[in-house]
Amino acid sequence: MNLNVKALFITFAGMIDQTTIQQILDAAEIADVVGEFVTLKRRGTSLIGLCPFHNEKTPSFNVSQAKGIYKCFGCSKGGSSVNFIMEHEHLSYTDALRWLAKKYNIDIREREESPENVKERNDRESQLIISEFAQKFFSEQLWDTNSGRLVGLSYLRQRGMRDDIIKKFGIGYCPEGKDLMTNAALKEGFRMEFLEKTGLTIKREDWIRDRFAGRVMFPIHGISGRVIGFGGRTLMQDKTIAKYLNSPESDIYHKSRVLYGIFQAKRSIIQQDKCYLVEGYTDVTSLHQAGIENVVASSGTSLTIDQIRLIRRFTNNVTIIYDGDQAGIKASMRGIDMVLEEGINVKVLPLPEGEDPDSFSRSMSATQLAQYIKDNETDFINFKTKLLLVGVEKDPISRAKLITDIVSSISVIPHEIVRSEYLKECSRLLDVREEILYNEIRKLKTKTEDEMIKHQERELIREANVKSQPVPLPVPENNPCETEEIELLKLLIKYGLHKIFEVENPETGDVETINVAGYVLSELDADQLESVNPVIRAVFDEYAVHFEEPNFDAIKYFVNHPHNQISQLVSDILSEKNKLSEFWRKRGSFIEEEHEILYQLVPKVLQEYKLRYISYLIAQTELGIRKASEQNDFEAVQEYQKKYQKLKAVEKLLCGHLGRRTITG
């Protein structure tokens, strides 16, 4: 086996022993594995069936037992037994191996693990096992006890839920009482440690109780079908008690990464190549009951990137079903932008006022519901435009904000052709020329790219700007960044309170004014930059302390400063003894007066300062490498080399931002 391929194979296989992997591969007969999911018929030397990965009426799915492979000549999917389980069950390579090992009763032997790895894996498995026990306990309580049938089951049936749907989703009931479920688990030999970790039991010094006592229980399944958490619905009318209570975060349950119903829906999502996204547990179960199975819920939480990416594993088409509540719809708009940003095609289905997917799906037949969806789901541009246009048609300022809002949504779409089509539609709906919308897109994308670059620069500078050195280095005799620091001080003292930017607060929509002082000082503080010259450093520090005071006059304050060196420095700066401004003009960068171009000048001087500072750190790091080499301190050499690589990455970013070329060699 090629060395690289072998390394990759071992990485994919996680901690499973190589001998065990081979044993699994030998046992996993292709026809037996595929036959669990596909009805196969003999044709010549092959077996054929309907492909499980795409809709077809004529069989094009072939299985070759001799070669140990499957191949669909319709959608081109193919591979081994392991590939089939990975594709069909949407599992990783390691999890597919574990699935096959379970099927063929093969004990998994792990490669050597650290005690921490072993404990972590065992703890996780223990939590999964205890969650599965709890689900069975709740289900038995619902069906087999008087209180469960009278309270839990009658509630579900009153809601119109059929018995087959209750069983399909494993819905149960946690009985009233202090600790009935906990005691049942302890009697079965389960440990209190894992009851607490999964959140099934709450334990204090002097008492223990079931978290979900008296609630109808909706088990939450992971993508492979194992129970990872619960949602409990109270049956009490007390408004002070939360209607729904979810399992707390644990090693096995992270609500931001989970979608309720994904296990039951994944096959239908693939077949339909579409996913319906709703909010709650009963929304999912009611739609299943109406024959719509490709549906998942965010379980009452705001939609997250991890949830969106989970959907994208199965389809690139999402229809978001909103309750008929205008305020709730507007509040959920951010979710649409997040879905678009992941390259997913979005449609929206608003329901009539006062309806939710649960109530609406129960108010009509399955045929009527399917027709309603077909007739009413709409493209997000049409939906958002009509929604936000209400009441602002004759208000030009509100209309302009609306256009910016919609263009902002379009700007996050990663695919250029799709983005272009949406802009055409937006132009038609809003009666705005396409070129105007394109200009808005360019502005937004430029702003986003600038923010990303700045964030990258800042993170790298912070990592690289380490004060302690593996080998002591001499303090520089001269200030390597003096020219740029003097220019920054001049800008602060002369123009500190001048406005340079206006920024809209995304939370409030208010426009905030940024002045020179606020911008410069926040940038220096964020990057933790300070001068090696104590006098220059003192001026920066004192300016930061006083500049927000009312009536602060920087020129008067520093020119009359009691410290003679500070007074002298500022007087020199104001008398234009330094020639940096003239240096800028010589480059031909600026031809206007300084105060007219502060919005350009200030950011550029800061960038030049950062670049000079990084050049200084690179020189110091090169010196450190030489000194450490001379002392045969190879550990220090390695540390310096890591730092050098980070610094060069920062230098490249800064040069790109300033439009310069870096010299490599």
N, C-alpha and C positions, 0 to 999 in steps of 0.2 A: 504493500500500500504506500502511495506517495506520502512523504512526511507531512506536508501541509494538509493534505486531505485527512490523514490520520489524526492530526492535532484537532482539526475541525470536528471530526467524528467524535472524539473524546469530549470536546467542549459541549457539543450538542447532547451527548449522553449524560451529562451532569455527573453524578456520583455513582452511577450504575457500573458494576464490575464488568470488564470486557468479556469474561467467560459467560456471564449471565446474558449479556447482549446477544452473543452468538447463539446461546440456547433459545432465546426468544425468537430470533430470526429463523432458526431451524424449525421451530414448532409452528410458526405462523403460516399455515398453508393458505395461499391466496384465495382459493375458492371458498374455503371455510370462513375466512374473515369477511370477504365481500358478501357472502351468502347470508350473513346476519342482517344485511341492510337492503340487498337487492335480490329479487327472484331471478335465478339464473336457469337458462335452458341450454341443453347441449346442441351445438351446431358444428358438425365436423369434429375437429380436434380442440375447438374452443367452446367456451360457455358465453352466452349472450344474455343481455337484459336491458331494461330501461335505465338510462344514466341517472344517478341520484344527484348530479351536480347541475343539470339543466333540464328544463321541461322538454320532453320528446314523446312522440306517439309510436314511432318506429324504432326498435332497439338498435343502438349503435355502440353500446357499451360491451366490450369484449374482455374476457378473462382467459389468460393462457396459463394453465396449471404447469405445463412443461417448463415455461420460462419464469413462472412465479411473478407475473406482472398483470396489471389491468391497463386498458387503453380505451378511451372514448373517442370515436372518430367524428363525433358531433362537436364536442367542445374542446377536444385535444388534451384533456386531463389524463394522466397516466402515472404509473409507478409501481412500487412494491406494496406489500401488506402494510408496512409502517406508514408509507406515504398516504395510503388510502385512509387509514385511521386519522392521521394528521389533518387531511383535507376534509374528511366527512365530519369529524367531531371537533374540528378546529382546536387541535391540541398541539403542544410543542413536541419536538422529537422525543424528549425524555418522557413526557406524559403519555405519548402514544405507546412507547415501550412498556410503561407501567400498565396501561390498559390491556395490552396483549398478554403481559405476564399474568395478570389476574384471570384473563379468559382461559389460559392454559395451565393455571395453578403452578406457576413457576415462582419460586421464592426469589425475591430481589436481593442480590448480594451487592453491597455498596463497596466502592473503593474506600481506602482509609480516610476517615474524616477526623477533624479536630473534635475534642469533647464539646466545644461550643456548637459546632455544626450538628452533632448528633442530638444534643439537647434541644436545639432550635427545631429540628425536623420532628423529633418525638413530641415536643410540645404542640406543634402545629397539628400533627396527626391526632393527638389526644383531643384537641379542641374540635376537630372535624367529627371524630367518633362520638363525642358527647353531644354535639349538635344534632347528629343523626338520631341518637337516642331520644333527645328532647322532642324532635319532630314526630317520632313514632308514638311517644307518650301523649303528646297533645292530640294526635289523630285518634288514638284509642279512647281518650277522654271524650272526644266529640261524639264518636259513634257508639261507644260501649258503656257509657255511664249515664245515669238518669239526669244529673245536673248538666252534663255535656249536651245531651239531646234536647233537654228542655230550654236551656239557655243559648248555647252556642249554635247548635244545628237549626233550631227554630229561627234564630236571627238570620242566618244565612239563607234559609228558605224564604223567609219573609222578604228578603232583598231580591228574591227571584233567582237565586243561584241553584242550578241543578246539581244533583248528587255526583254526576260524573265529572263536573268541573271542580267540585270540592275535592274529589279524590285525585284528579289530575294534578292539582297544585299542592296537594298534601296539606290542605288547610285543617287546622285543629282548634283545640280549646284548652287554655290553661285554667284549671279550676280555681274558684275562690278559695281563700285560705292563706295562711301565712307562708307555708313552705312545703306544700304537698309534692310539687315536682322535685324540689331539692332532695327531700327525704327519699323519694323513689330512686333518684339517681345514686344517692349514697348507698342505698341498700343493694344496688346492682354493682357496687364496687368502684364507682367513679369518684374521683378525688375532688374535694372542695376547691382546690387550686384552679382547676380547669372550668368548674362551674362559674367561678368568679371571673376568670379571664375571658370567657365568652359572653359574660354579662347576663347569663341566665339566672344567677343568684347574686343577691346583694348581701354582703356580710359586714357587720359592724362588731364592735367589741362585745356588746351585750345582746345582739339579736341577729337573726338570719331570716331573709324572706325571698320569695320568688319575685323577680322583677315584673313578670307579666301576669300575675295572678288576676283572674277574672276577665281576661281578654281573649277574643278570637284571634288565633295565631296564623299568620301568613309566613311560611318558611321562605327564605330567600336562598335560591340555589346559585352556585357558581356556574361557570360556563360548562364544566364537565358534569354537572348534575348533583354535586355534593352540597349539603346544606351548610351555609356559612354564616347565616344570621336569621333574625326574625323581625317581623313587624307585627305589633299587637294592637288590636282595635278594642277600645273600651266599650262596654255596653251600658255604662252608666250615663245619666243625663247631666251629671255635675259638670258645669262649665269650667271649674277650676282644674279638672283632670284632663290631661292631654288626650285628644281623641285617638291619635296614633302614637305609639312608642316604638322606637327602633332599637335593635341591639347596639350597644356602644362599639366604638372602634376597637378592633382586636387584631391579633396576628393573622386571623383568617378573614376578617370582615372590615373592608374599607368602603364606606358608603359612596364615596366619590368615584370609585372604580367599578361599581356594581349597577346593573340594570335589572329591576325586577321582571321576571318572565323570560330572560334571555335564553335560559336552557330550554324552556318549552317552545320558544319562538324561532330558534336559530335555523332549524331546517326549513320552516316556512318562509323565513326571510330570504334564504338563499334561492328557494324555488320561485318566489314571487319577485325577487330582486328589488325589494322595497321593505322598509321598516316604518311602522306607525309608532310615533312617540307620544305617550300620554303621561299623566302625572302620578296616578295612584294605583294601588293594588287592585281595587275592585273595577277600575277602568279596564285593566288588562283582562281580568277574569270575565267581565261582561262581554268584551269584544270577542274573546275566544268562544264564549257561549253562542255568539251571533255568527260564528263561522270565520271570523277574522283572527288568524293565529299569529300573523307576523307583526306582533305588537309588544312593546316593552314600556316600562315606566321608570322615570327618574326617582320614584319613591318620595315625592314631595320635596326633594332638594333641588337647588338650582343646578341646571345642566352643567357638567364639567367636561373638560377636554378628554379625560380618560374614558368617560362614558361615550363620548362621540366617537373616539377611536375604536372602542369596543364594537359599536354598530358598524363602523367602516370595515371591520374584518369580514362582514357578511354581505354588505351592500353599499353602494354609493348613492342610494336614493332614500330620502327620509321625508315623510309627511308628518308634520307636527300638528296634533289635534288639540286645539285650545278650548277651554270652557267658554261659554258665552258671557264673559265678564270683561268689559272693555279695560278696566283698570288693571286686571290681572294680565291681559294680553300685552298691554304696553310695557308692563314690568318685565315680561318674559322676552322682550325683543332682543336682548343681548344674546340669548341662546341661539337665535337665528344666525347672528354674525359669527359666533363660534363654530357653528356647523359649516357655514360657508367657507370659513378660513381653512377647514380641513379638507376642502375640495369635494364636499358632498353636495349633491343636488337637493334643494330644499323646496318643498311645497307646504302649504298651510291649509288646515281645514278648521275654520271657526264654526262653532256650534251655535244654535239659536240662544238668545238671551235666557239665562237661568238654567241652562242644561250643562251637564258634563258627560263624558263618554259613557259612564256607567248608566246614568238615567236615560240618556238619549238612545243608547243601543237597546234598552229594554222597552222602549216606547214604540217599537216598530219591528217588522219581520226582518230576517236576515237579508232577504232580497231587497227590501226597501232601504235598509241601511247601506248596502253595497251601492245602490243607485244614488243615494244621497252623497256618498263619498265621491263617486265618479263625477257627479254634477257640480260639486261645491269646492273640491280641493283646488287651490289656486296657487299660481306662482307667487313667490314671496314679494316680488317687486309690486305686483298689483295689490296684494294684500296690505303691505306696509304703506304704500302710497295712499290708498283709500282710507286706511285707518288714521294716518297722521294728517291727512288733508282736511279732516272734519273740523270746521270752525276757523280755518286759517286761509280760506280761498281768497279773501279780500285783504288780507294782512300781509304786505310784502316782506316785512322783516321775519315774521313767523314762517312764511313760505320759503324764504331763503334758508332758514335753519333746517326746514324739512328737507330741502334739496341736498344740503350738506350731509344731513343724517343718512339719507338713502344712498348717496354717493359713497359715504363712509362704509356702508355695508358692502357695496359692490367692490370697493377697493381691496377688501381682504380676500376676494376670490383668487386662488392661485393660478387658475387656467386663463390665459389671455383671451382665447376665443370665447369662452363662456362669459368672461367679464365684458367683452365687446358687445355681445348680444344683449346682455342686461342693460348696458348703457343705451343702446338703441331703443329698448323698450321704455327705459326711464325717460329718455328724451321725448318720446311720443306721449307718454302719460302726463308729463309735467309741462309739456310745451316749452322746452328749453333746448337750445341748440346743442348738438352733440359735442362740438369743440369746447364749449363752456364746461360741460361735464368732464371731458377728458382733462382739461386744465386742473379742475378740482382733484381728480384722481392723482395727477402728477404731484400736486402740492402735498396731498396726504401721504403718498408713497415716499416722497423725499423726506418729509418730516419723520416718518416711521424709520426709514433707513438711517437717518442722522441719529435718532435716539438709540437704535441698535448699536451703531458704531461707537457712540459715546459710552454706552453701557459696557461694551467689550473692552474699550480702552481703560475705563475706570477699574474694572475687575482685574485686568492684567497689571495695571500700575500698582494697585493695592498689593497683589501677590508679589510683585517684583520689588516694591519699595520696602525692603526689610532692613531695619537699622542695624541689627546684630550681624556680624560677619563670622564665618567659620575660622578665618585667620584675620587678626587685627590689621587694618589698613590705615595709612596715614591720612589725617584730615587735610584736604586740599588747601594750599596757601592762598590761592585766589578763588573767588566765587565764580564757578563755571557758568552760572546762569544770571550774572549780574545785569547784563544788558536788558534781558527780557523782564527781570524783576523790577528794574528801575522804570521801564515803560509801564508796567502794570501799576506801580505806585503813582506814576504821573496821572494815569487814567482815573484811578481811585480819587486822588486828591482834587483834581480839576473837575471831574465829571461824575463823581460818585452817585449823586442823586438824579442824574439824567436817566430818563426812561429809554430802554433799548428794545424791549419786547413786550407784547401783550399775549398772554396765554389763557386759553379757556379752561376752567376747572371742569374736568369730565364728570365730577360728582354733582356739582351745583349748576353748571352752565354759566357761572359768573366769569367775567373777564378779569384776570389779575395782571397788574402791571409789574414788570421786572426792571429794576434799575441797575446801573453799572455795578454799584457796590454789592448789591444782593447777589448778582450773577457771579462776579469774580470770587467773592469770599466763599460762596457755597461750592464753587468748583474746586477751589484750593482745599477746602475742608474735606470734601468728598474724596479727593485723590490723596489726601494727607501729604500735601506738598508744603515744604517750608524751606526758607533760605538758610544757607550755611553761614551767611553774614549776620551777626547778632543785631546790628543796627537796623538793617532792612527787616529782619524778622520782628523786631520790636515795633516798627511802624505798622506792619501788617496786623500784629496782635492788638495794638492800641486802637487802630482804626476799627477793627471788628468789635471792640468793646463799646466804642462811643458813637458809631455812625448812625444808629437808630434813635439817638437822643434828640429831642426837639431843639431846633436852632443850632445844631452842631455845624460849625464852620471848620472844615478840615484844614484849609489853608492857614487860617488864623491860629488854630490849635497847634499845628506842627511847626509852623515858622517861629512861634513864640514858646516852643517847648523848652522846659528847664534843662533837659539833657542836651548839651551843646552839639553832640554828634548827630542827633536826630534833627535838630534845628538846621544844622549845616547841610545835611543830606537833602532835606525837603526844599531848602532854599536853592540848592544846586539844581534839583529837578525842575523847579518852577522857572528858573532862569534859563532853561533850555541848554544847559551845558552838555547834556547827553544828546546825541545826534540820531537816536533811533527813528524818530518821526521822519526826519529827512531821509533816513535809510529806506523806509517804506516807500516814500515817493520816488526814490531812485529806481526802485523795481518797477515803477509804473503801475503799482497795484491800486493806488488811491490818488485822486487828483483834487477831491473836494477838501473843504476844511474838516479838521478832526471831528468837531462836534456834530457834523452832518452825517458822518459815516460810522458812528459808534457801534451800530448794529452789526457792521462788518468787522470793524477794527478790533473790538474787544474780544470776540471769539477767536479771531486769528492770532492775536498776541498770546492768548492763553494756550492755543495749540502750539505755537512756536516755543513757548516756555516749557510745555510738557515735553516736546521733542528734545529740546536742549537738556532738560533734566534727565531724560532717558539716556541720551548720549553720554552724559556724565556717569550714570549708573553702569552703563555698558563698559566704559573705560575702567571704572572701579572694579567691575567683575573680572575683566581681563587681567587686571593687576592681581586680583585675588587668585585666579587660576595659576598664574606664574609663580606667585609666592608659595601656594600650597604644593605645587609640583616640586619646587626647590626643597621643600621640607618633607617630601615624600608622603604628604598627607592626602592619600587618594580619596578618602571619604569626603574631605573638604573640596577636593577637585570636582567630585561628582555633584556636590551641592551647588558649587559655583556654576557648573555647566548647565544644570537645570535652570538656575536663575538667568543665565545668559540667554538660553532659548526663549524664556518668557519675555525678557527685555527686547529681544530682536522681534518677537511677535508684536509687541506694543509699538516698536519703532515703525514696523511695516504699516500698521493701522494708521498711525499718526501721519506718516508720509502720504498714505493714500488719501487721507482727509484733507491734507494740504495740497494735494495734486503734485507731489514730488515723487521721484524715483528713488528706491533704496538700492544701495550697492551691496551685492552679495558676493561672497567669495570664500 
